[in-house]
């Protein structure tokens, strides 16, 4: 049963009691005049722009001196003059110099004194006039910071944590990179919210998992929750390179000259075998979810094939288990920022979120539905809790049909077996397109057309018992909605959006930093089926998620594949399908061999999170009309573009 927590249970009871006591002493007029929204009352043009270098306490580059990370600050001038301290919104990133941020790949620019002129994205333009400081942190080893990139490890996380500590008076900063003049953050109350997409979001997750005091909220957009799961799925490699490639890509020239030892540690610590090592333990934030003090507003594209949706699913479940306050948006896009798929609503919601979390305004966002889900392009629904109340883990079982590899899916245990041969040249789109046809490369199992819709909400698991013919074998399992629909074209290079030429403006501008950004619209495509959840594994990891072993040909092995989290409705008239196959082209790398695998259907099953559980499934599949097999291949999205290797913005994939 999924863990559920109402979004309205926010503050500890003691805090609520104090608030109630204070309210009792307020006059009606005073209570009525309590602020509901921060307003743009401060000058952005006259804002203070400064830089400090925060001491991380580490010496990653081995030069005998503590690493300092560059912190660029934009803050309103007026509050300090008035004796008011203000909160901070922070984006810690490795991309400010090498690659840029956002849909337009903006980079930081500086004036002759080394103070930031352009801060990428709209956060400073919009929030600084409303009484927030915006802080852009260069991760160690990038842009103007010392140290080395270690891809989600201690150095990356300490780069940002040290800044939170400095904002709260617990760390030291300097006015220059090498000087001795210290800088104090006397202008802030220390309340910090971290935001960012992809690697930036990952840093927010990692810093929150340290439990650092002063970090009040994080807004991770398409963030990694465990770096092992970025590179492997139960031993199956998702990319043909490791984190050493990634660190080399974002390292500054200075870091590249100094960080050979760190690069070697990354290579040695992350072997391409897919085995779990201490390197991955250090970069697993899920295990430390119990330390999280900050609230979490999580955003993810349900078709993100870069930072795949297992990341948000396992992070969300761990946060829920530990009672963390949270909110979630799930879109139909791939790896896309909500500023580029739901701009006006996003800015308004983010504004309310930060006002509530960092300024303490009672604006009702804590009583709003926990989840916003994009059901069709630009059509959103809400859930008061997520997964929604009434969601139950339901076991669905495959059974043989009248053709080889074309079986049925239901509640009753099947018997017999199905056999397929791994073809690394084929992908989930090839399997689904020929779901009603016997092909040698997959085993498909399909329900009858539904008489009522079925909603799957959360993470699924597929357990298979398979006998390989070779010493190595990879497995894929996908869930498919069979039926016509118009969806965002997530397999397009822009992953579900089209960038237009006109601009919309969000906040104040200066000559060097415009608040106006190119507008976007949904890029749609008509399909006959939609793959909506996926999972992969190396069969050699059957006995352990941590280590793989060679297989014995002819011997049966049982393994469970973790399918990515989602929220998808299969409409009435459509069919739900489970496909089990070998290598999913461009989404995992193939094994050494090309095995033929035989599935034991008596020991193969999918556990899926169904709203309404098994009774809902039985009701929806109670119709008597059989499906009409398709004589021609079904139309889906094109094959997903070649697998990403960079958790950041921009296409085409790098490398």
N, C-alpha and C positions, 0 to 999 in steps of 0.2 A: 504494500500500500504506500503511495507517495506521501511524503511529509507535507503537511499543509499548515500555513500560518497566515492568519489574517493580517493584512497590511496595516490595519488600524491599531494593532497592539504595538505601539511605538516605544513610549518611554517607560522606565521603571515606575512601579506604583508609588515609590517614595517621591519621585519628581512630580508625578501627577498630583499627589496630595499637597505638596508645597505650592504648585501652581493654583490649585483650587483655593488654598488658604489666602494666597495673594489676591486672587480674584475677588474674594469676599470683602477685601478692604478697598477695592477700587470703586470709585464712583461710576455710575452709568456713563457719564460723559467721558471719563478717562478710559474706560473699557472700550467705548465706541471709537475712540480716537487712536487705538493701537494700530500701528502700521500693518498693512496687508501686502505691500509690494514696494521694493526699492525703486526709486525713480532716478532718471538721469539728470541729477542736479549739479554734478561736478564737471569741471572742464577737462575734456580729453586732450585738447590741444596744449593745455598748460600742465598736463600731468608730469609727474616726476619720472624720469627714465634713468635708471642707474644699473650698475652691475656690481656684484660682489662674488667672491670666490670662497666657497664653504669648505672647510677642512673635513674630509671624510674619515680621518683616522686610519686610512689604509695606505699602503705603498705598493699599488698594483704594478707599476712600471719599474719597480726595483731601483729607483734612482737615489734612495736613501732619504727621501723627503715625503712627508704625508701628501697624498693626492688632494688637490683642490678642484672642486667642480664649479663651473661658471653658472651663475644665476642671474638672469636678466629680469629686471623688475619694471613694471609699469604700474603706477599707483596715483590716485588723485592727490593733488597738493593740499586741498582745503582741509580735510579731516585732521591732519597733523597740526595745522595752524590752530584748529579749534580744540585741540587736546583730545580728539577722538581716535580710538584705535580701530582698525578695520580688519576683516578676514581676508584670506588669500585663496585664490583659485590657481592651481599649479598643473602644468603639463611638463612632465619629465620625459625627454625624448632623445634617441640617438640620431634623429633625422634632420635636425635644424640646419645642418650645413651640407651633408652629403646628398640628400635626396628630396627634402622638402616635405611639407605637411599639407594635407587636404587635397581636394580635387584639382587644385591648380598648382600643386607642388611648391607652395611658398616656402622660402627660406628666411631666416633672420638676416636683417641688414643692420648696419651700424653707422654711426656718425664718426667724425674725426676723433672724438674723445672715447670711442669704444662703447658708447651707450646705444641700446637697441633703437632703431628707427622703425623698422617693420617687424612686428611680432606676427607670425603666421596665424591664420584662422581668425575668427570673429570674437574670441573670448575677451580680449583686452578692449576692443572697440565698444563692445556692448556692456561689459560689467564694470569697467573702471569708472565710467560716469555714474554708475549706480552705487558707488561706495565700496567696491572690492579692489584689491590689488591683484594683478595677474603676474605670475612668475613662470618663466620658461627656463627649465633646467637642462643643461647639456650633460648627458650621462658621461661618466668617466670614460676617457679615451676618445671622445667625440668633440668636434668643433673646438671650443676654447678651454676645454677641461683637461686636467692631468689624468693619468691612470690609463687603464686598459678596459676595453669592453670584454665582459665575460659571459655574455648571452644569458641574462636572467639570473646570474649567480650573485654572490655576496657583493661584488663591486657595483653591479648594476643597481641592486636594491639599495645599497648604502648611499649611492649617489643622491637618491631622492630622500631617503629617510633622514640623512644628515641635514638636509635643508629644512625638513619639518622640525627637527630638533633645534636648528638655529632660529627658526621663527618663534620657537617657544623658549628661547634663552638657554638651551642646553648644549649648544655647539658653537664653534668659533668660525667667524668669517673675516675676510680681508678685502680691502678696497681694490687690490690688484692681485694678479696671479702669483707674483713672487714677493710682494712687499710684506711689511710687518704691521702696517696700520690696520687695526681691526675695525669691523663694522658691526653695529648692533641693529636688530630689527625692532626698534622702539616704537615704530608706527603701527604694529600689528598686535592684535589680541591673541595671535597664535592659532586661531581656528582655521583649519586648512581643508580644502576639498581638492582632490586630485581628479583629473579628467584626461582622457586621451584615447586614441584609437590604436589598436593592434599592439605593437611593441610598447607604445606609451601606456595603453590600457593594462598590459601585462605588468609593467612596473607598478602601476597603481594597485593591482591585485597583490603583488609581492610585498609592497610596503605595508599595506593593510594587514597582511598576514604576520607582520612583526609585532603587531599590537601597539605601535608607536602612539604615544599620547599627543593629542593636538590634531591628529587626522580625524576629522569628523565625518567625512563622507568620501566615497569614490564613485566615479562614473566611468566604468570600463566599457569601451565600445570595441567589440570584436577582440577581446583580450584572451591571451593564453593563461590557463590555470595550472598547467604542468608541462614543462618543456619536453619531457619524454613524449607526451602525446602530440606534440607538434611534429616530431620526427618519426615516431613509430606508432603502430597499433598492435599491441600484443606481439611484438617481435617483427611484424611486417613493416618494412621501411616505406615511409610515405614520400621520401625524396631520395635523389641519388647523391646527396651531399649532406654534410653534418653542420653543426653550429660553428665550426671553425671557418667555413666559407662565409657565414653571415657576419661574424665578428670582423673578419678582414674587409668586408664590404663597407662597414660603417666606421671603422677606425679612422681617426684623423691621421694626417701624415706623421705627426709627432709620435702618435701611438704606434703606428706601423713600424717606426724605427726602434721603439723601445719594448715592444710587447711580444717578442718571439717566444719567450718562456711561457707566457699566458696562452699563446696560441697552441703550444705543444701540450699544455695541460688540458686544453679543450679537446684536442685530437685524441689524446690518450684516455681521457675520461668519458668520451662518447663514441665507443667503438661501433662500427656499422653492423655488428652482429645483431643488434636489437636487444641485447641484454641490459638489464637495469644495473646501474652502477651508482656509487655515491655522488657522482656528478649530477645525476637526475634527481636524487633525493634532495640535494640542495636547491634544486629548481622546481620542486613540487610544492606549490602554495596551498593546495587542497589539504594537505596533511596538517597545516597550521591554521585552518579555518577557525578553530576554537579561540585563537588569539585576536580575531578581528574585532575591533571596537567600533569601526566606522560603519555607517549605513552604506548600502550598495544600490546604485541605480544602474542596472546591467542592460546593455543593448547588444543585439547580435542578429546577423542575417541568417535565416534558417537554411539558406543555400550557400553559406560561406564554405568554400572548398580550399581556403587558405588556412585561416584559424578555424578548424572544423568545429561543428557545434557540440561535440563531446566536451569541449572546454567549458562552455557556459553551463552545460547540464550538470557536470560533476561539481562545479564551483557553486552553483545555485543550491544543489542538494546539500552540500556540506554547510553552506551558510544557514540554510533552513534548519538543519539539525542542531546548529549551535545558536539558534534564536536571533540571528542577525537581521536587523531591519532592512527591507529590500523592496525593490521595484524592478520591473522588467519590461522592455520593448523587444518584440520579435518581428522582423520584417521578412518579406519574400526575397530580399536581395541576396547577393553574395557579400563580399567584403567591402561594405559601403557605409559611410558615416550617415547618421540620421539627418544631418544638415543637408544632405544631398538626396534624401528620399521623402522627407516630411518636414520641410524647413520651418515653416511658420509655427506649427504645433510643437516642434522640437525646441525652438528657442524659447517659446512661452513656458513649456514644461520645465526645461532646464532652469530657467529664471526662477520659477516657483520653487523648484527643488533646492537650489542654493539659498534662496531667501529663507526657506524653512530650516535648512540644516545648518547654515552658517550665520544667519542673522536672527534665527529664532522666531520668525514671523508665523503666526497661526493663519495660514492661507488655505488650509483644507487639503493640501496635496497628500497628507498622511491619511486622509479619509477617502481618497479617490481609489478606484480599482487598482489592484496590484499590477495587473498585466495589460498591455496593449499589444494586440496581435494583428498583423496584416493578413487578412483572409484572401483578398484579391488585390491586384494592383491599385493602390491608393484607397482601398476600402478596409477600414480597421474596426475591430471589435475589442471589447474589454472583458476581463475576468476579475472578479473581486478577489480571488486568490489564484495562485498558480503553482502547480497544476490545479485545475478547478476542483471544487468539492465534488465528491462522487467518482473521482478517478480511481480505478482499480487495476492492478496488474492482472492481466488475463492471458492464460496460456492458449495459444493457437497451434494447431498441429497439422503438419503436411501429410498428405496421403496420395497414393498413386492414382492416376487417372487412366484414360483410355489410350493415351499415347505416352511414349517414353519421355520423361522430362516435362510433361504437362500435367501436373497433378492438381489436387484440390487443397483448400485450406479451411479448417473448421475447428470445432471444439473436441472432436472425437479422435483418439489416438489412431493413427494409420499403421499399416504394416507394409512389408516389402522394402524395396530399396530403389534408389535412382542413381544413375552414373553419369558423370560428365568429365570432360578433359579440359584442363587449363589451356586457354588460348590468350596469351598476353597481348595480342593485337586487338582484342575486343574489350568493350567497356559495358557499364551498366546500361547505356543507351542502346547498345546492340542487343543485350539480353531482353530488355523490356520491350523493344520494338517487335520482337518475335516471341512474345510470351505465350501465344496460343499455338506456336509451331514447335515441333520436336527438333531441337538442334543439339549438337554434341557438346556444346560449351557451357550449358547451364541446366539447372533444375528449377522449374518454376511451379508455384502452387498458388491457386487463385480461388477466391470465393465466388459464389453466385452473385449476380447483380443485386445490390443492396436495395431493400425496400424502405429503409430509413438511413439517414446519415450516421456515420461513425466518426467520433472525434478521438484522435490519439494525441495525448498531451504529456510530454515528459520523455524519458529515456527508455529504450527497449533493449532486450537481450535475446540473442538467438543461440541456442545450444545445438551443436551438431555432433553426430558420431560418424566419422568418415574413415574409410580405409584407403590409403594412398598406394600407388604403384612405385613410388620413388622415395628417396631419403629426405626430400624437401617438398613442401607444399604450402601455398598460400590460399586463404579462403576469403571470400567476400559474401556479405549478406545485405540485401537492400529491400526496403519496403516501397511499394509502388501503388499509386492511385491510378487505376485504369479507367479512363473516361475523358471526354473532351473538356478543355478548359482554356482560359487565357491567363497566362502567368507572366511575371517579370522574367525577362530573358537573362537568367543568371549565368548562362554559359557564354554570353557575349563578353567581349573584352572589358566592357564597363560594368558588367555584373548586375544589370537590371536597371540602369539609368542611361539617359541621354543628356549630355551637357549642351546647353543652349548658348547663344551669344549674348542675350540680354542679361542684365545684372539686377540683383535685389540687394538692398542695403540694410545692415543690422548693426546699429550703433553709430558712433561718431568716427569721422575720418580726419586724418592729417595729410599733408602733402606727400609724406612718405609711407603712410599706412592707411589704405582705403578699407572702409567697412563694406564695400560692395563686391559681391561675388557672383560668378556666373550661375544663372538659374539652371535647374535640371527638370526633367520629366521622366516618367516611367517608360522604360523600353519593354514592350510587351511582345509576346509570341503566342500563337495558338498551338496547342499540343493535344495529342490523343492520350497521353499518360504523363504522370509526374513522379519521378523518384523523389521521395521526401525524407528518407532516413537511410543511413549507410553505416556499415561496420566492417572491419577487416581484422585478420589475424594470421600469424604464422602457425601452422598446425604443430610445429615443433615446440611451441609454448603450451602444449596441452596440460602439462603437469604444473606449470608455474607461469604467472604473469611476468616474472622477473628474468627468467632464463629459458633459452630454447635448447633443444637437443636434436640430433639426427633421428629421423623416423626409420622404422623397420617396414619395408614394403610388405604389404599383405596383412598388416596388423591394424586393428581398429583403434581409433583415438577419439576421445570426446573433449571438446573445447567449447567455451562460450565466447561469442563475439559481442562486444559492447557497441550497440547502435547509437548513433548521434541523437541528441535531444531534439525535439521538434514540437510543434503544435499544428496539427493538420486535420482537416475535416474531409473525409471521403464521402461525397454526396450520394444521396439515393440515386440509383441507376448506374452508378460506377461500381467497380470491383476493387477489392483489396488484394494485393499480390505480395508474396514473399519469394525472392529469388536467391538461390545459393549457387555460387560459382567460384571460379579461381581468381586470377589477377584481374583487378579493375583498372583497365588501361589509364595511365596518367594520374591515377589517384593512389595507387600503390605500385611499388616496383615488383617485377616478377621474381620468383625463386630461381635457383640454379637449374632445376629440372622443370619439365612440363608434365606433371602427373595426371593420371586419370584417378578420380576419386569416386568411391561408392558410398552414398549416404544410407545409413540405417534409419529408416523413417520411424521406427518404433522408439528410437532414442534421439529424435530431432524435434525441436519445438521452439516457438517464438513466444517470449513473454513481453506483452505490449501494454502500455498504459492507456486503457480505454475509459472514457467517461461513461459511467454506467456499468462498466465491467462486463462479465460474461453474459448477463441477461440482455444487455444492450446489443451485444454481438449476435446472440441467438435470435433476438427480435428482428435485427436488420437483415439477417440471412435466412429468414423463414420463407421467403418467396419460392415459388416452384418453377419460375421461368429459368431455363438454363442460359448460360452465356452463349452468344453466337461467336464462334471463333473468327478472328479476323483473317481474311484471305491474303491481305497485303500487310507489310510491316506497318506498325503504328508510328505516328510522327511524334517525336519529342524534341527537346532542345538538341542542338548540335553536341558533339562530344565536348565535354568540359575542356577548356584550354589547358595546355601543358601545366603540370603541377607547379605551384608557386614555391619559391624558396625564401621569400622575404616577407615577414609579417608587417607590412606597411602599406602605404598608399601607392596607387599608380599601376598602370599596365603599360606595355606587356610585362609578363613576369621577367625578372632579371636573371641573367645568367644563361 
